[in-house]
Every structure is written in structure tokens, then in C-alpha cells.
Amino acid sequence: MASNRIDLSAARWRKSSYSNGSDGDCVEVADGLPGIIPVRDSKDLQGPALRFSTAAWSTFVGAIAAS
């Protein structure tokens, strides 16, 4: 059985511009990974990261911007 794990050790993470500045509720996304957008909780850097396809992420961001 093939593993679907992706090595994110070299990912370039950035905090959402909508995160509050007090290290509270923060989301980070990583750029530069072909075909996927990883998302994680900035308070748990070693924790799991959700992975979205670039198309799904674009749809999500577009829906947020439209609301």
C-alpha cells in the first residue's frame, strides 16, 4: 500500500493576514508545493496539517472573500 504522506519539513509557512496578533487563533498556510495547499494551527507546529487541492483552496478563499 502506497503512503500518501507528503514531507512538509521544507515548507515555507506563513500566518494568515486575518490571524489575531496575540498568538491566539492563528492559521498558517504553506506555499510552493505543487498541487496542494497545507494548512495548520500555528499553536501546534508539530501537529497535523490539512491538505487541500489548489482548486479547493481557491474556491474556499473565494467564498470567504465574497461573504
Summary of the structure (lengths in Angstrom):
residues: 67
radius of gyration: 12.9
end to end distance: 41.5
largest distance: 43.0
contacts: 125
relative contact order: 0.18
helix: 19%
strand: 28%
